[in-house]
Amino acid sequence: PTSCAPGIRFSFHTLLRVAIVLLGIQFSLPQVMAIGGKALVMIVILMCLALAVAHALGRATGVPGRLATLIGVGTAVCGNTAITATAPVIHARDEEVSFAVATNTLFGTLAVFLYPALGHWIGLSSASFGTWAGTAVNDTSQVVAAGFAFSDEAGKVATAVKLTRNALMGGVIVLMGFLYSHGQAGAGGGGSIWPRLRQSVPAFVLGFL
């Protein structure tokens, strides 16, 4: 309803951005490095792969570019938080945000039930399952649920890996914003790199970092 628009706008533009800044307070560089260099490299590679595959599938199936980007960052980084944080930077429409959040929630919820069963069926160790869940499941809450459903050790590993993905959210948002500003500058026939950089790094991302 139209009467709800001011509250939705306040929640989406103000409360959400404050929450993202507060989310950044939870993370630290030592926490990220504690999982080990090999695991960190693996996480970065898988995040890049998820973003690339989402865009490739989007082009192949005719999904709009911004929607593919939102689904990609939701899958690669930290689910709905990444989707709603990236949306204003790439000027996504409300309908695209809603669809991406619904997609992310559906598949993440399915993973909570399917991954532990698959992990036991395949015979994964707790450490292996925790790493898999931490890199593959979307939202933080879904990762924690899937990890601890397998075992306590798997839950702890999955949480550490997922928090590392979350900590990289700021860099991914800046990259997406820079790429989209490049496209807008190209469509307009040019554009200095500095305005593009300013557009790509909104204040709430700086606060998160």
C-alpha positions in Angstrom: 0.0 0.0 0.0 1.1 3.6 -0.7 0.8 4.4 3.0 3.6 2.0 3.8 6.0 3.6 1.3 7.6 6.1 3.8 8.3 3.4 6.4 9.7 1.1 3.7 12.0 3.9 2.4 13.2 4.7 5.9 14.0 1.0 6.6 15.7 0.4 3.3 17.7 3.6 3.0 18.4 4.4 6.7 18.0 1.4 9.0 19.6 -1.0 6.6 22.7 1.1 6.0 23.1 1.7 9.8 22.8 -2.1 10.3 25.5 -2.8 7.6 27.9 -0.4 9.4 27.2 -2.2 12.7 27.7 -5.6 10.9 31.2 -4.4 10.0 32.1 -3.9 13.6 31.9 -7.6 14.2 34.7 -8.4 11.8 38.4 -8.0 12.0 41.4 -8.8 9.8 42.9 -11.3 12.3 39.6 -13.1 12.3 39.7 -13.5 8.5 43.3 -14.6 8.5 42.7 -17.1 11.3 41.1 -19.5 8.9 44.3 -19.9 6.9 45.7 -18.6 3.6 44.6 -21.6 1.5 41.0 -21.4 2.8 41.0 -17.6 2.2 42.2 -18.1 -1.4 39.6 -20.8 -2.0 36.8 -18.5 -0.7 37.8 -15.6 -3.0 38.0 -17.9 -6.0 34.6 -19.4 -5.3 33.1 -15.9 -4.8 34.5 -14.8 -8.2 33.2 -18.0 -9.8 29.7 -17.6 -8.4 29.5 -14.0 -9.7 30.8 -15.0 -13.1 28.4 -18.0 -13.4 25.4 -15.9 -12.3 26.1 -13.3 -15.0 26.7 -16.0 -17.6 23.5 -17.8 -16.8 21.7 -14.5 -16.7 22.8 -13.7 -20.2 21.9 -17.2 -21.5 18.4 -17.1 -20.0 17.6 -13.5 -20.7 17.6 -12.4 -17.0 18.1 -8.6 -16.7 21.7 -7.7 -15.8 21.0 -6.0 -12.5 18.9 -8.9 -11.3 21.6 -11.4 -12.2 24.1 -9.2 -10.3 21.9 -9.2 -7.2 21.4 -13.0 -7.3 25.2 -13.3 -7.9 26.2 -11.2 -4.9 23.6 -12.9 -2.7 25.0 -16.3 -3.6 28.7 -15.3 -3.5 28.8 -13.1 -0.4 26.2 -13.0 2.4 22.8 -13.5 1.0 20.1 -10.9 1.6 22.4 -8.4 3.2 24.6 -8.3 0.2 21.6 -8.0 -2.1 20.0 -5.1 -0.3 23.4 -3.4 0.2 24.3 -3.7 -3.5 20.9 -2.6 -4.9 21.2 1.1 -4.4 24.8 1.2 -5.7 23.8 -0.4 -9.0 20.4 1.4 -9.1 18.4 -1.8 -9.1 14.6 -1.6 -9.1 12.5 -2.7 -6.1 11.0 -5.6 -8.1 14.6 -6.9 -8.9 15.5 -6.7 -5.2 12.4 -8.5 -4.1 12.9 -11.3 -6.7 16.6 -11.7 -5.7 15.8 -11.9 -2.0 13.0 -14.5 -2.7 15.4 -16.6 -4.8 18.2 -16.4 -2.2 15.8 -17.3 0.7 14.3 -20.2 -1.2 17.5 -21.9 -2.2 19.2 -21.1 1.1 16.4 -22.6 3.1 16.5 -25.8 0.9 20.2 -26.0 1.6 19.6 -26.0 5.4 17.6 -29.3 5.0 19.5 -30.9 2.1 23.2 -30.2 2.8 23.5 -32.0 6.1 21.8 -35.1 4.6 24.0 -35.0 1.6 27.1 -34.5 3.8 26.4 -37.6 5.8 25.5 -39.6 2.7 28.8 -38.6 1.0 30.7 -39.3 4.2 32.2 -35.8 4.7 34.2 -35.0 7.8 33.0 -32.2 10.0 35.8 -29.9 8.8 35.1 -30.6 5.2 31.3 -30.2 5.6 31.8 -26.9 7.5 34.0 -25.5 4.8 31.5 -26.6 2.1 28.5 -25.2 3.9 30.4 -22.0 4.8 31.3 -21.4 1.1 28.1 -22.6 -0.6 25.1 -21.7 1.5 23.7 -18.1 1.2 22.7 -16.4 4.3 24.7 -16.4 7.6 21.7 -17.8 9.5 21.3 -20.6 7.0 25.0 -21.4 7.2 24.9 -21.7 11.0 21.7 -23.9 10.8 23.2 -26.2 8.2 26.6 -26.5 9.9 25.3 -27.2 13.4 22.7 -29.6 12.0 25.7 -31.7 10.8 27.9 -31.4 14.0 29.2 -28.8 16.5 32.6 -28.8 14.9 31.1 -28.4 11.4 29.0 -25.5 12.7 32.0 -23.7 14.1 34.0 -24.1 10.8 31.1 -23.1 8.7 30.5 -19.9 10.8 34.2 -18.9 10.5 34.2 -19.4 6.8 30.9 -17.6 6.3 32.1 -14.6 8.4 35.1 -14.4 6.1 32.8 -14.1 3.1 30.8 -11.5 4.9 33.9 -9.4 5.6 34.6 -9.2 1.9 31.2 -7.7 1.2 32.5 -4.1 1.1 35.0 -4.9 -1.7 32.4 -6.7 -3.8 29.9 -3.8 -3.5 32.6 -1.3 -4.5 33.6 -3.5 -7.5 29.9 -3.8 -8.6 29.3 -0.1 -8.3 32.5 0.7 -10.2 31.6 -1.7 -13.1 28.0 -0.3 -13.4 29.2 3.3 -13.2 31.6 2.4 -16.0 28.7 1.2 -18.1 26.8 4.4 -17.4 29.8 6.6 -18.2 30.2 4.6 -21.5 26.6 5.1 -22.4 27.0 8.8 -21.8 30.1 9.1 -23.9 32.8 9.3 -21.2 33.3 10.2 -17.6 36.2 10.8 -15.2 37.4 7.9 -13.0 37.0 10.0 -9.8 33.2 10.6 -10.1 32.9 6.9 -10.8 34.9 6.0 -7.7 32.8 8.3 -5.5 29.6 6.7 -6.9 31.0 3.2 -6.3 31.9 3.9 -2.6 28.8 5.1 -0.7 29.2 6.3 2.8 27.7 3.2 4.4 30.3 0.9 2.7 33.1 3.1 4.0 31.4 2.7 7.4 31.3 -1.0 7.0 35.0 -1.1 6.0 
